[in-house]
Amino acid sequence: MRYGILDLLKIFSLLQLRHHQLWICGDGDGKEQVEAASCENIKYFGQVSHDQVLELQHLAIVLVNPRQPFDEFTKF
């Protein structure tokens, strides 16, 4: 997948973090794989409103951009 979300899911699953959760929002090519990976520690919220995004960001400890630095817009 182009935006690295499946790589993030794979790595998070390998880490076996029992006291941490990965929250994923959005829609796209990897939606079916994200839904299939959803479990106790991986929460998929689907497409959410801007207000919901802000609320979830406020609750988060870490925000992750899984995009690889190969594209021009992620280079810097």
C-alpha positions as CSV (number, residue, x, y, z in Angstrom):
1,M,0.0,0.0,0.0
2,R,1.1,3.4,-0.9
3,Y,0.8,5.1,2.5
4,G,2.6,2.6,4.8
5,I,-0.5,1.6,6.9
6,L,0.0,-2.1,6.3
7,D,3.6,-1.9,7.3
8,L,2.6,-0.1,10.5
9,L,0.0,-2.8,11.2
10,K,2.6,-5.5,10.7
11,I,5.2,-3.9,12.9
12,F,2.7,-3.1,15.7
13,S,1.5,-6.7,15.7
14,L,5.1,-8.0,15.9
15,L,5.8,-5.8,19.0
16,Q,3.0,-7.5,21.0
17,L,2.4,-4.5,23.1
18,R,-0.3,-5.5,25.6
19,H,-0.8,-2.1,27.2
20,H,-0.9,0.0,24.1
21,Q,-3.4,0.5,21.3
22,L,-3.1,1.5,17.7
23,W,-6.0,3.6,16.5
24,I,-6.5,4.0,12.8
25,C,-8.9,6.4,11.1
26,G,-9.7,6.8,7.4
27,D,-10.6,5.0,4.3
28,G,-8.6,3.8,1.3
29,D,-7.0,0.9,-0.5
30,G,-6.0,-1.0,2.7
31,K,-9.4,-0.7,4.5
32,E,-10.2,-4.4,4.3
33,Q,-6.8,-5.4,5.7
34,V,-7.1,-2.9,8.5
35,E,-10.6,-4.2,9.3
36,A,-9.2,-7.8,9.3
37,A,-6.3,-6.8,11.6
38,S,-8.6,-5.1,14.1
39,C,-8.5,-6.7,17.5
40,E,-8.2,-5.7,21.2
41,N,-5.1,-3.6,20.6
42,I,-5.8,-2.4,17.0
43,K,-8.9,-0.2,16.7
44,Y,-10.3,0.9,13.4
45,F,-12.6,3.9,13.4
46,G,-13.2,4.2,9.7
47,Q,-13.9,7.6,8.1
48,V,-14.4,10.1,10.9
49,S,-15.3,13.8,11.0
50,H,-12.7,16.5,11.5
51,D,-14.0,17.1,15.1
52,Q,-13.6,13.4,15.8
53,V,-10.0,13.4,14.5
54,L,-9.2,16.3,16.8
55,E,-10.8,14.5,19.8
56,L,-8.9,11.3,19.1
57,Q,-5.6,13.2,18.6
58,H,-6.2,14.9,22.0
59,L,-6.4,11.5,23.6
60,A,-3.3,10.0,21.9
61,I,0.1,9.8,23.4
62,V,1.9,9.5,20.1
63,L,0.8,10.4,16.5
64,V,2.3,8.3,13.7
65,N,2.6,9.2,10.1
66,P,3.3,5.8,8.4
67,R,4.2,7.3,5.0
68,Q,7.6,6.4,3.7
69,P,10.0,9.4,2.9
70,F,10.2,8.6,-0.8
71,D,7.6,10.9,-2.1
72,E,8.3,14.6,-2.7
73,F,5.7,15.7,-0.1
74,T,7.1,13.6,2.7
75,K,10.8,14.3,2.0
76,F,11.3,17.1,4.5
